Amino acid sequence: MNIKIYNSLTNQIEDFHPVKPQEISIYVCGPTVYNDIHIGNARPVVFFDTVARFFKYLGYNVRMVSNFTDIDDKIIMRAKELGISETEVAKHYIDEFLRINNLLGAEPLLARPRVTEYMEAIINYIKVMLDKGVAYQSGTDVYFRISSVPDYGLLSNQKMEDLEVGSRIEVDSAKEDPRDFVLWKQTDEGIMWDSPFGKGRPGWHTECVVMIDSIFQGEIDIHGGGNDLKFPHHENEIAQALAVSNHTIAKYWVHNARIDLSGEKMSKSLGNVVWAKDVLQKYSGNVVRLMILNNHYRQTILFKEELLDRSVVEFDKIERSFLSLYRTLELNDAFEDAGVHPLMNEFLDYMADDFSTPNAITVLFQLIKEINIAIRSQESYYKLNQFFAAFQGMLYILGLHVDVIPLSDTDKSLVRAWQGAREMKDFQQADLLRAEIAKRGIKLS
C-alpha cells in the first residue's frame, strides 16, 4: 500500500518508507505533568493512537513511545502551591493522564519514559556536545551554540536573522548569542542532580532528544506532537541531533493542529481551557474520539459542545448497526471467515492518504448503510461476514469500541421465540417475549 504523509520538515506530502522493513518507530512528545490535561491535549493522544492502530492493522510492528516531563519549573511551582513534593505532583498528574488515556481507548505503548529516569544519559549527551564544541559552559550553566548548526530553522522555516529575541527566546547575558538555548542550568530549588557542570537540572529541549536516542538508538520514522511544539522545542531537538548524530531524529515530522476555544488557543496559564476530565464525565471516550477524528489532524478544531452532541448521535448509529449485524450472525450461528468487504480497501486508502480520518469515517457510514440494507434484504451470511470483518477493522483503527455481550443458549432461544412470534403475527406473545428480553438486558440493536 502506498502511504503518503505530510512531512512538517519539508512542508510537503511524501511517500512513506519506514527506516526498517515491517517496523514503525514513533515518538510523541508527552505532557509536562503539573496539571490536568485539557481537551486540546487529548487530540495528539487520540490522533497518534489512531496512526499506530492503522500501521498495526497493516501488519507492522509498531514501537511507539511518549514521555512524561516530570521535572520542570511549573511542577516546582505547583508543588509549592500544594505543599507537597515535585515527585508527588508528577505522580498524581501522570496517574490522571493515564486514566484519561484509558477512557479515550488509547492502546499501551512500548514505553512511557520519564525525564528523571534518564538523567545519566542526559548528562552524557551534554558532555558529547561540549566535546564537539557545539555547546559551551558559561558559569554553572551550559548552552547550545546555535551558530554550530548551519541548517537551524529547518522545521519552523525561520531564518537565523529573523528569530525574535525576547519573545520565544530567553534573554540571558551569559549566552554567547541570545538565540542559544540552555542544556543544563544551575538551580537552588526543587530536585537537582550533580553533574560535571554543577548542581542543577537539564533544559527541556535536551530531554526528548536523549530519550529518543536512548530508546531507539538511531533515526526513527515519525516524531509527533502539537503544532505549538515546532518552535522552539522541536527545532532545538533537531539542532542537537544534527550536531551529535548527523540526522534530524525522524524521517517524518507530523504535527497536529490545536483545538481552540472561542477562537483562541487553549491556555492553562490563562484559564482558557475545557478540561478533558470534565468532558469525559459527560461524554464517552468513543464520542470524544469521534469528535476529534471527524476533523483532519492538520485542521484546527473550534471547540463547541454541539460537536460532541453530534458525535453522540453518530456513535449511537454505529453502535446500533454493529449490534444488529452481530446479533444476526450470532442468532443464526453464522460466523465464518469470508474475507473483508471491498469498502475496507476504500477506508484504508483514505487512511493512507495522510491519515484522512474524516473521509475514512464517511466510508464507515457508507458501510453501515449497506449493512442495514443487506440485513433487511436477507443477504447471504457469507456477505454479512464480509461486512462484519470490515466493520471490525474500521472500528479498531478508529479506536471505537462497541460493547457486545454474547448471548447464552437460553437468551438465544428467547430471542428466536420472539422472532418466531412476530413472523407468525402473534403480537401478544411477541410483546410478552420482548418484555422478557428487555428485562434480561439483552441488546439487539
C-alpha positions as CSV (number, residue, x, y, z in Angstrom):
1,M,0.0,0.0,0.0
2,N,1.3,3.4,-1.0
3,I,1.1,5.6,2.2
4,K,1.6,9.3,2.0
5,I,2.3,11.6,4.9
6,Y,2.6,15.4,5.1
7,N,6.1,15.9,6.4
8,S,6.4,19.1,8.5
9,L,10.2,19.0,7.9
10,T,9.8,19.5,4.2
11,N,6.3,21.0,4.2
12,Q,5.0,18.6,1.6
13,I,3.2,15.3,1.1
14,E,5.7,12.5,0.8
15,D,5.6,8.7,0.1
16,F,6.2,6.9,3.4
17,H,9.1,4.5,3.6
18,P,9.9,3.1,7.1
19,V,13.5,3.1,8.3
20,K,13.2,-0.7,8.9
21,P,11.0,-3.1,6.9
22,Q,7.8,-4.0,8.6
23,E,8.6,-1.9,11.7
24,I,7.4,1.6,12.6
25,S,9.0,3.7,15.2
26,I,7.1,6.7,16.6
27,Y,7.8,9.2,19.3
28,V,5.2,11.7,20.5
29,C,6.0,14.5,23.0
30,G,4.1,13.9,26.1
31,P,2.8,16.3,28.8
32,T,4.6,18.3,31.5
33,V,2.8,16.8,34.5
34,Y,2.0,19.8,36.6
35,N,-1.8,20.0,35.9
36,D,-4.7,18.1,34.3
37,I,-4.8,18.0,30.5
38,H,-7.4,20.0,28.6
39,I,-9.3,18.7,25.6
40,G,-6.7,20.1,23.2
41,N,-4.0,18.0,24.9
42,A,-6.2,15.0,24.2
43,R,-6.0,15.5,20.4
44,P,-2.5,14.0,20.0
45,V,-3.4,11.2,22.3
46,V,-6.3,10.2,20.0
47,F,-4.7,11.0,16.7
48,F,-1.3,9.2,17.2
49,D,-3.1,6.2,18.7
50,T,-5.1,6.0,15.5
51,V,-2.0,6.3,13.4
52,A,-0.4,3.4,15.4
53,R,-3.6,1.3,15.0
54,F,-3.6,1.9,11.3
55,F,0.0,0.6,10.9
56,K,-0.7,-2.3,13.2
57,Y,-3.7,-3.3,11.1
58,L,-1.5,-3.3,8.1
59,G,0.8,-5.8,9.9
60,Y,3.6,-3.5,11.0
61,N,5.4,-4.0,14.3
62,V,4.7,-0.6,15.9
63,R,7.1,0.7,18.5
64,M,5.5,3.9,19.9
65,V,6.9,5.9,22.8
66,S,5.6,9.0,24.6
67,N,7.3,10.7,27.5
68,F,6.5,12.5,30.7
69,T,8.3,15.6,31.6
70,D,8.3,15.1,35.4
71,I,10.7,17.9,36.4
72,D,10.1,21.5,35.5
73,D,9.7,24.9,36.9
74,K,5.9,24.6,36.6
75,I,6.0,21.4,38.6
76,I,8.1,23.1,41.3
77,M,5.6,26.0,41.5
78,R,2.7,23.6,41.7
79,A,4.4,21.6,44.5
80,K,4.8,24.8,46.5
81,E,1.2,25.7,46.0
82,L,0.0,22.3,47.2
83,G,2.7,21.9,49.9
84,I,3.9,18.6,48.6
85,S,7.0,17.4,46.7
86,E,7.5,17.6,43.0
87,T,7.6,13.8,42.9
88,E,4.1,13.7,44.4
89,V,2.8,16.3,42.0
90,A,4.2,14.4,39.0
91,K,2.9,11.1,40.1
92,H,-0.6,12.4,40.6
93,Y,-0.9,14.0,37.2
94,I,0.8,11.0,35.5
95,D,-1.8,8.7,37.0
96,E,-4.6,11.1,35.9
97,F,-3.2,11.3,32.4
98,L,-3.1,7.6,32.1
99,R,-6.7,7.4,33.4
100,I,-7.7,9.8,30.6
101,N,-5.8,7.7,28.1
102,N,-7.7,4.6,29.2
103,L,-11.0,6.5,28.9
104,L,-10.1,7.5,25.4
105,G,-9.3,4.0,24.4
106,A,-5.6,4.6,23.7
107,E,-3.6,1.4,23.4
108,P,-0.5,0.6,25.6
109,L,2.8,2.0,24.3
110,L,6.3,0.4,24.0
111,A,7.4,2.8,26.8
112,R,6.5,5.9,28.7
113,P,9.9,7.3,29.8
114,R,10.2,9.9,32.5
115,V,12.9,12.6,32.3
116,T,14.1,11.8,35.9
117,E,14.9,8.2,34.8
118,Y,17.3,9.4,32.1
119,M,19.5,11.9,33.9
120,E,22.8,10.0,33.4
121,A,22.1,9.7,29.7
122,I,21.2,13.4,29.5
123,I,24.4,14.4,31.3
124,N,26.5,12.2,29.0
125,Y,24.8,13.7,25.9
126,I,25.6,17.2,27.1
127,K,29.2,16.1,27.6
128,V,29.3,14.9,24.0
129,M,28.0,18.3,22.8
130,L,30.7,20.1,24.8
131,D,33.4,17.9,23.4
132,K,32.2,18.6,19.9
133,G,32.2,22.3,20.5
134,V,28.5,22.7,19.7
135,A,27.9,23.6,23.4
136,Y,29.7,25.8,25.9
137,Q,29.6,26.4,29.6
138,S,29.0,29.8,31.0
139,G,29.3,29.9,34.8
140,T,27.4,26.9,36.0
141,D,25.0,26.8,33.0
142,V,25.6,25.0,29.7
143,Y,24.2,26.4,26.4
144,F,23.8,25.0,22.9
145,R,25.7,27.1,20.3
146,I,23.1,27.6,17.5
147,S,25.7,29.0,15.1
148,S,27.2,25.5,15.0
149,V,24.2,24.2,13.0
150,P,24.0,25.9,9.6
151,D,20.6,24.4,8.9
152,Y,19.0,25.7,12.1
153,G,15.4,26.7,11.3
154,L,14.6,23.7,9.0
155,L,11.4,22.7,10.7
156,S,9.9,26.1,11.6
157,N,11.2,27.7,8.4
158,Q,12.7,30.6,10.3
159,K,16.0,32.2,9.3
160,M,18.6,32.8,11.9
161,E,18.4,36.6,11.5
162,D,14.6,36.6,11.8
163,L,14.4,34.9,15.2
164,E,12.9,37.2,17.7
165,V,14.9,37.7,20.9
166,G,12.7,38.2,23.9
167,S,9.5,36.5,22.6
168,R,10.1,32.8,22.2
169,I,13.8,33.0,23.1
170,E,15.1,33.5,26.6
171,V,17.2,36.6,27.1
172,D,20.3,35.8,29.1
173,S,23.5,37.9,29.2
174,A,25.5,34.7,29.9
175,K,24.9,33.5,26.4
176,E,27.3,34.0,23.5
177,D,24.3,34.6,21.3
178,P,20.8,35.5,22.6
179,R,19.4,32.7,20.4
180,D,21.4,29.9,22.1
181,F,19.3,27.7,24.4
182,V,20.1,26.1,27.8
183,L,21.1,22.5,28.1
184,W,21.9,22.5,31.8
185,K,21.0,25.1,34.4
186,Q,22.0,25.7,37.9
187,T,19.2,25.7,40.4
188,D,18.8,26.2,44.1
189,E,15.3,24.8,44.4
190,G,13.5,21.7,43.5
191,I,15.1,18.3,42.6
192,M,18.6,18.7,41.3
193,W,21.4,16.5,40.2
194,D,25.2,16.5,40.5
195,S,27.0,16.9,37.2
196,P,30.4,17.9,35.8
197,F,28.8,21.3,35.0
198,G,27.5,21.9,38.5
199,K,24.4,21.0,40.5
200,G,21.2,21.6,38.6
201,R,18.8,20.0,36.1
202,P,18.6,19.8,32.3
203,G,16.9,22.1,29.9
204,W,13.6,21.0,28.3
205,H,14.9,20.7,24.7
206,T,17.6,18.1,25.6
207,E,15.3,15.7,27.4
208,C,13.3,14.4,24.5
209,V,16.2,14.0,22.1
210,V,18.1,12.0,24.7
211,M,15.2,9.7,25.5
212,I,14.7,9.0,21.8
213,D,18.4,8.3,21.3
214,S,18.5,6.0,24.3
215,I,15.4,4.0,23.4
216,F,15.6,3.8,19.6
217,Q,19.4,4.3,19.1
218,G,19.1,5.9,15.8
219,E,16.8,7.7,13.4
220,I,13.1,7.0,13.8
221,D,10.2,7.0,11.4
222,I,7.8,9.6,12.9
223,H,8.2,12.3,15.6
224,G,4.9,13.7,16.5
225,G,3.4,16.4,18.6
226,G,1.2,19.6,18.5
227,N,1.9,22.4,16.1
228,D,2.8,24.7,19.1
229,L,5.9,22.5,19.7
230,K,7.5,23.2,16.3
231,F,9.4,26.2,17.6
232,P,11.5,26.2,19.7
233,H,11.1,22.7,21.2
234,H,11.3,20.5,18.1
235,E,13.6,22.9,16.2
236,N,16.0,22.6,19.1
237,E,15.7,18.8,19.3
238,I,16.7,18.6,15.6
239,A,19.6,21.0,16.1
240,Q,21.1,18.8,18.8
241,A,20.6,15.6,16.8
242,L,22.2,17.1,13.8
243,A,25.2,18.2,15.9
244,V,25.6,14.8,17.7
245,S,24.3,12.2,15.3
246,N,24.0,14.0,11.9
247,H,20.3,13.2,11.4
248,T,17.0,15.1,12.1
249,I,15.8,12.5,14.6
250,A,12.9,11.4,12.4
251,K,12.4,10.9,8.7
252,Y,8.9,12.4,9.0
253,W,7.7,15.1,11.4
254,V,4.0,15.0,12.0
255,H,2.2,17.8,13.8
256,N,-1.5,18.0,14.7
257,A,-3.3,21.3,14.9
258,R,-4.9,22.7,18.0
259,I,-8.4,22.6,19.5
260,D,-9.3,26.2,20.1
261,L,-11.9,27.7,22.4
262,S,-13.9,30.8,21.3
263,G,-11.4,31.2,18.5
264,E,-8.4,31.3,20.8
265,K,-5.7,28.9,21.8
266,M,-6.4,27.0,25.0
267,S,-4.0,28.0,27.7
268,K,-3.8,26.6,31.2
269,S,-2.0,29.7,32.4
270,L,-4.8,31.9,31.2
271,G,-7.6,29.5,32.4
272,N,-8.9,29.4,28.8
273,V,-9.5,25.6,28.8
274,V,-12.0,22.8,28.7
275,W,-10.6,20.1,30.9
276,A,-10.6,16.6,29.3
277,K,-11.7,15.0,32.6
278,D,-14.9,17.2,32.6
279,V,-15.7,16.3,29.0
280,L,-15.2,12.6,29.7
281,Q,-17.6,12.8,32.7
282,K,-20.4,13.8,30.4
283,Y,-19.4,12.0,27.1
284,S,-17.9,8.6,26.4
285,G,-14.4,8.2,25.1
286,N,-15.9,6.9,21.9
287,V,-17.8,10.1,21.4
288,V,-14.7,12.3,22.1
289,R,-12.6,10.2,19.7
290,L,-15.2,10.5,17.0
291,M,-15.4,14.3,17.5
292,I,-11.6,14.6,17.2
293,L,-11.3,12.2,14.2
294,N,-14.1,13.9,12.3
295,N,-11.6,16.6,11.6
296,H,-8.4,16.2,9.7
297,Y,-5.5,16.3,12.1
298,R,-3.9,19.3,10.4
299,Q,-7.1,21.4,10.7
300,T,-7.8,23.5,13.8
301,I,-11.0,22.4,15.6
302,L,-13.1,25.2,17.0
303,F,-14.5,23.5,20.1
304,K,-18.2,23.6,20.7
305,E,-20.3,21.2,22.7
306,E,-22.5,20.8,19.7
307,L,-19.7,18.9,18.1
308,L,-19.8,16.3,20.9
309,D,-23.6,16.1,20.7
310,R,-23.4,15.4,17.0
311,S,-20.9,12.6,17.7
312,V,-23.3,11.1,20.3
313,V,-25.8,10.7,17.5
314,E,-23.2,9.3,15.1
315,F,-21.8,6.8,17.6
316,D,-25.4,5.6,18.5
317,K,-25.9,4.8,14.8
318,I,-22.6,3.0,14.7
319,E,-23.4,1.0,17.9
320,R,-26.9,0.0,16.8
321,S,-25.7,-1.1,13.4
322,F,-22.8,-3.2,14.8
323,L,-25.1,-4.8,17.3
324,S,-27.7,-5.6,14.7
325,L,-25.2,-7.3,12.4
326,Y,-23.5,-9.2,15.3
327,R,-26.9,-10.5,16.6
328,T,-28.0,-11.5,13.1
329,L,-24.9,-13.7,12.7
330,E,-24.9,-14.9,16.3
331,L,-28.6,-16.0,16.3
332,N,-28.1,-18.0,13.1
333,D,-24.7,-19.5,14.2
334,A,-23.4,-18.0,11.0
335,F,-20.0,-16.6,11.9
336,E,-17.4,-17.6,9.3
337,D,-14.2,-16.5,7.6
338,A,-15.4,-14.8,4.4
339,G,-12.7,-12.2,3.9
340,V,-13.3,-8.5,4.1
341,H,-15.8,-6.3,2.2
342,P,-14.2,-4.1,-0.5
343,L,-15.2,-1.0,1.3
344,M,-12.4,-1.7,3.7
345,N,-9.9,-1.1,0.9
346,E,-11.5,2.4,0.3
347,F,-11.3,3.1,4.1
348,L,-7.6,2.1,4.1
349,D,-6.9,4.2,1.0
350,Y,-8.2,7.3,2.9
351,M,-6.1,6.5,5.9
352,A,-3.1,6.0,3.7
353,D,-3.7,9.5,2.3
354,D,-2.1,11.5,5.1
355,F,-4.4,9.9,7.7
356,S,-7.6,11.4,6.3
357,T,-9.9,10.2,9.1
358,P,-12.9,12.4,8.1
359,N,-13.1,10.6,4.7
360,A,-12.5,7.2,6.4
361,I,-15.4,7.9,8.7
362,T,-17.6,8.7,5.7
363,V,-16.7,5.2,4.3
364,L,-17.7,3.7,7.7
365,F,-21.1,5.3,7.4
366,Q,-21.4,4.1,3.8
367,L,-20.7,0.6,5.1
368,I,-23.3,1.0,7.8
369,K,-25.9,2.0,5.2
370,E,-25.1,-1.1,3.1
371,I,-25.2,-3.4,6.1
372,N,-28.7,-2.2,7.1
373,I,-29.9,-2.8,3.6
374,A,-28.2,-6.2,3.5
375,I,-29.9,-7.3,6.8
376,R,-33.3,-6.2,5.6
377,S,-32.9,-8.0,2.2
378,Q,-31.6,-11.1,4.0
379,E,-28.3,-11.2,2.1
380,S,-26.2,-14.4,2.4
381,Y,-24.3,-14.9,5.6
382,Y,-21.1,-15.0,3.6
383,K,-21.7,-11.4,2.5
384,L,-22.7,-10.4,6.0
385,N,-19.5,-11.8,7.4
386,Q,-17.5,-9.7,4.9
387,F,-19.4,-6.7,6.2
388,F,-18.6,-7.7,9.8
389,A,-14.9,-8.1,9.1
390,A,-14.7,-4.7,7.5
391,F,-16.8,-3.2,10.4
392,Q,-14.5,-4.6,13.0
393,G,-11.4,-3.4,11.1
394,M,-12.7,0.2,10.7
395,L,-13.7,0.4,14.4
396,Y,-10.3,-1.0,15.5
397,I,-8.3,1.6,13.5
398,L,-10.5,4.5,14.7
399,G,-10.3,3.2,18.3
400,L,-14.1,2.9,18.6
401,H,-15.3,0.2,20.8
402,V,-18.8,-1.3,20.9
403,D,-19.6,-3.4,24.0
404,V,-21.3,-6.7,22.9
405,I,-22.2,-9.3,25.4
406,P,-22.6,-12.7,23.7
407,L,-26.0,-14.4,24.2
408,S,-26.3,-17.5,26.3
409,D,-28.1,-20.5,24.8
410,T,-31.2,-19.5,26.9
411,D,-31.0,-16.0,25.6
412,K,-30.8,-17.2,22.0
413,S,-33.8,-19.4,22.5
414,L,-35.8,-16.5,23.9
415,V,-34.9,-14.1,21.1
416,R,-35.6,-16.8,18.4
417,A,-39.0,-17.4,20.0
418,W,-39.7,-13.7,19.9
419,Q,-38.7,-13.5,16.2
420,G,-40.9,-16.5,15.5
421,A,-43.9,-15.0,17.3
422,R,-43.5,-11.8,15.2
423,E,-43.3,-13.8,12.0
424,M,-46.5,-15.6,13.0
425,K,-48.1,-12.3,13.8
426,D,-48.8,-13.5,17.4
427,F,-48.3,-10.0,18.7
428,Q,-49.5,-10.7,22.2
429,Q,-46.9,-13.4,22.7
430,A,-44.3,-11.3,20.9
431,D,-44.9,-8.4,23.4
432,L,-44.5,-10.8,26.3
433,L,-41.3,-12.2,25.0
434,R,-40.0,-8.7,24.1
435,A,-40.6,-7.6,27.7
436,E,-38.6,-10.6,29.0
437,I,-35.8,-9.7,26.6
438,A,-35.7,-6.2,27.9
439,K,-35.8,-7.5,31.5
440,R,-32.7,-9.6,30.8
441,G,-30.9,-6.5,29.5
442,I,-30.4,-8.1,26.1
443,K,-29.4,-5.5,23.4
444,L,-30.4,-6.5,19.9
445,S,-29.6,-3.2,18.1
